[in-house]
Amino acid sequence: MAMLFGIHLLSTLIIGLFIAKIFSKYSYALIIFYNLQFTIPPFTAQLGEFSTAYREHNKRKKGKGEPLSEFTIPKDSDIPLKLGKITSHLQICKLPNLEDIDMTVLLTIATLMIYLVTEVSVSLGFTKSTDLHLSYIWSMVLVFFVFKFLIYMVGVYLSIGAAERNLCGLTAFLSLTAALGIGMAKKEFIDFGLEEGYEEFLTEFTSYAANSSFQDINLPSVKAFKGILIVLSAVLGVLLTFPSFRFGALASTLLDTKEETSTLLGRLQSLLIHFNLIAPLLVSLLWIKPLAQDHITAQTNLTAGQFYYLRIGLVCAVLISRIATLRLYLACHLDSAAVYMVNLRKEAGRIDHSLVQKKIAYIFQYSSVVVLQILTPVVLMLQFCLLIFSLHNAPERVEGFRGVFTSNFLASTSSYLLWWCLSLSTVVKLCGTLYYQVSGSA
């Protein structure tokens, strides 16, 4: 335990000071937004050129007095849009949740660096693989922060209207039903090692409780533990619904846009979009033993341990691909203001000029939320990957948890949660993409 407050605490302080020093004058959010184009809301005077009432009011006043504040314009007006580029922090400083972006990126970088230092110290023999490393603490802090934002976003969407509440209820029901089916599946079909891991936990806890004050505590059975995971799966289904649906909407818009582009860059971007949509679903199939594990290990002579690392490595590759294309999806969202104006011109009737200004301004204001909706599920699954990888290298008890929580129990639970988040987000993403492709609007 002395090593816990030795190399790990020292590395935490060094990495924290390094990050604070390097990025003290820069914003993580600005790095993400830098040089992206956005649509500037048109001024009232510009929109007034398309309103007869506004022009007549100005003629009567002859430039004196207040201009007309309430007027409508034809929806098919050819309103010129002015574009701007994000080059300074002042342009995005008033965006909501900007600090959440900075904190998410900061915690992710720090957690990854602490994890690398921990793995190197374990491989060199400075610390034991069974110690409670500070990388676990950093991961738990980051996961807590991600859950905090996801819960906040669900609360915001539930307050919007009945459609959002119905979507949450539907997702919770379908997630609960799917989790029940997975829980009843035989381990020969899909196996996370939950039963063996929990039985090891029960054995270790019984041994520990016999010599402590916890001997009167009765832990739930294996079936009850699976029931808890099923309820948690339904909760995760609700939390990941709106980020996944948003991702699917942006993917649908990008697919429509890139179909019109015949350049090499357009085809490459289209390939990446399809990869981000399909690859997670294919990777999630690697947990199905008859379809993937048994077949691949028999054909390639991979051991079970090597297949285990292959599976986690492919998940990390999918997550890195999504992070690499973050700016592409963000640019697509910012371009949706121009798409909104194009669709507005196809409609008949008139619209209040302030609604046009508010809609274009809202798209820019909402962009910070879009960044977090793409980042937070990736960060959550990445932490599960790191936890599984480190625990798989620690076959004994984790001493920092007083030897009760075995590495097999924690790794199996993390493996299930990783697979569930990956599969669920992919299915909802595909449903969102299909919905917007069919409806013809994103």
Residue, then its C-alpha position, 0 to 999 in steps of 0.5 A: m500500500a505504500m507504493l500506492f502513495g509513492i509512484h502512483l501519487l507522484s505520477t498523478l501530481i506530475i501529470g496534473l501539473f503537466i496538463a495544467k501547464i501545457f493547456s493553461k492558455y488553451s481550451y480543449a473545446l477550442i481545439i475541437f471547434y477550431n477553424l470550423q465554419f458556422t452560420i451567423p444569424p441574419f440581422t433584423a434589418q437584413l430580414g426586413e428587406f423581405s418584409t413589406a410591412y418593415r419597409e413601409h414602416n421605415k419609410r413612414k418613420k424616415g429613419k427616425g424612431e425605433p424600427l419595426s420589431e415584429f414582422t413576418i417574412p415569406k418562407d421562400s425568401d432567398i436570405p443570404l447567409k453569412l459564414g464565420k470561422i471559429t478562431s478564438h475562445l471568445q467566439i465559443c465562450k458563451l456556449p453552454n456546457l463548455e466547461d463540461i467539454d474541458m473537464t471531460v477531455l482533461l479527465t480522459i487525458a489524465t486517466l489514460m496517462i495514469y493508466l499507462v504509468t500504472e501498467v509500466s510500473v506493474s510490468l517493471g515490478f515496481t507495484k503489484s498487479t493486485d494493488l488498488h491503483l490510482s488509475y482505478i480511482w481516476s476511472m471511477v471519477l471519470v465514469f461518475f462525471v459521464f453519468k452525471f452529464l448523461i443524467y442531466m441530458v435525460g432530464v433536459y429532454l424529458s422536460i421538452g415534451a411528450a415525444e421525448r418522454n415516450l421515446c425514453g419509456l420505449t427505450a427502457f422497455l425494449s432495453l429491459t426486454a433485451a437484457l432479460g433475453i441476454g440474462m436467460a441465454k446459456k453461457e455456451f451461446i454468449d458468456f461474460g463469466l458473470e456467474e463464475g465471477y459472482e460466485e468467486f465474489l460470494t466465496e471471498f466475501t463469506s471468508y472475509a465476513a466470517n472474521s469481521s462485523f459483516q457476517d450478518i449481511n446476506l448478499p443477493s444470489v446469482k439470479a438476483f445479481k443478474g436482475i440488478l444488471i438487467v435493471l442497470s441495463a435498462v437505465l443505460g438504455v435510457l441514458l444512451t438513447f439521445p446521444s445515439f439517436r443524435f449520432g444517427a441523425l448526423a450520420s444520415t445527414l452526412l450520408d446524404t451530403k457525401e452521396e453528392t460528392s464524387t471526390l476521393l475525400g468525399r468517398l473516404q468520409s463516406l467510408l468512415i461514416h459507414f465504418n462508424l455505423i457498422a463496425p461496432l455491431l460487428v465487433s459486438l458479435l465477437w462476444i457470441k461464442p458459436l458465431a465468433q469465439d469458437h470459430i475464430t479460435a479454431q481457424t486461427n489457432l488463437t488462444a482464449g487469452q489472445f482472442y480476449y485481447l483481440r476483442i478489446g483491441l477492436v473495441c478500442a479501434v472503433l472508439i478511436s475512429r469515432i473520436a477521430t471523426l468528431r470534428l466531421y460530425l460537429a461540422c455537419h451539425l453546424d452546417s445544418a443551419a444552411v440545411y434548415m434554410v434550404n428546407l424552409r424555402k420549400e415551404a409555403g406561407r410566412i414565418d416570424h423573422s425572430l424564429v429564423q434568427k433563434k433557430i440559427a442561433y440555437i444550432f450554434q449554441y447546441s453544438s457544445v451539447v453535440v460534442l458531449q453527446i458524441l464524446t461521453p459514450v466513447v469515454l464510458m466504453l473506453q474506461f470499461c476497456l481499460l478496466i477489463f485489460s488491467l484486471h485481466n492481467a491481475p488473476e488474483r484478488v485486488e488487495g485495495f478492495r480488501g480481497v473481496f472483489t476478485s479481478n474475475f468478478l470485476a472484469s466479467t461485470s465490466s465486459y458485460l457493461l461494455w458489450w451492452c453499451l456498445s450493442l445498445s448504442t449501435v442499434v439505436k444509432l442505426c435506428g436513428t439513421l434509418y428514421y432520418q433517411v426514411s423521413g428525409s430530414a435530419 
